[in-house]
Amino acid sequence: MSDYSLPDSPMRQGQLERLGHFSPPTWEQHFQQFTDFMNRL
């Protein structure tokens, strides 16, 4: 955690870079993934 708290931390910068490419699923996608998962159980 302490590595992520420092503004100039390479680990923090790397995480922020990865988050910049993250796109959360829509609700429709979310529930479809959940339904698919439940059907595999």
C-alpha positions as CSV (number, residue, x, y, z in Angstrom):
1,M,0.0,0.0,0.0
2,S,2.7,2.4,0.8
3,D,4.1,2.2,-2.7
4,Y,0.8,3.3,-4.1
5,S,0.5,6.3,-1.7
6,L,3.6,8.1,-3.1
7,P,2.8,10.3,-6.1
8,D,6.0,9.5,-7.9
9,S,5.9,5.7,-7.2
10,P,6.5,3.6,-10.3
11,M,3.9,1.1,-9.1
12,R,1.3,3.8,-8.7
13,Q,2.1,5.2,-12.2
14,G,1.8,1.7,-13.7
15,Q,-1.6,1.1,-12.0
16,L,-2.9,4.5,-13.2
17,E,-1.8,3.7,-16.7
18,R,-3.6,0.3,-16.6
19,L,-6.7,1.9,-15.2
20,G,-6.7,4.4,-18.1
21,H,-7.4,1.5,-20.4
22,F,-10.1,0.0,-18.2
23,S,-13.7,0.1,-19.4
24,P,-16.3,-1.2,-17.0
25,P,-19.0,-3.4,-18.4
26,T,-22.5,-2.1,-19.0
27,W,-25.2,-3.4,-16.8
28,E,-26.4,-5.6,-19.6
29,Q,-22.9,-7.1,-20.1
30,H,-22.6,-7.5,-16.3
31,F,-25.8,-9.5,-15.9
32,Q,-25.0,-11.6,-19.0
33,Q,-21.7,-12.5,-17.5
34,F,-23.4,-13.4,-14.3
35,T,-26.1,-15.5,-16.0
36,D,-23.4,-17.3,-18.0
37,F,-21.5,-18.0,-14.8
38,M,-24.6,-19.3,-13.0
39,N,-25.5,-21.5,-15.9
40,R,-22.0,-23.2,-15.7
41,L,-22.6,-24.2,-12.0
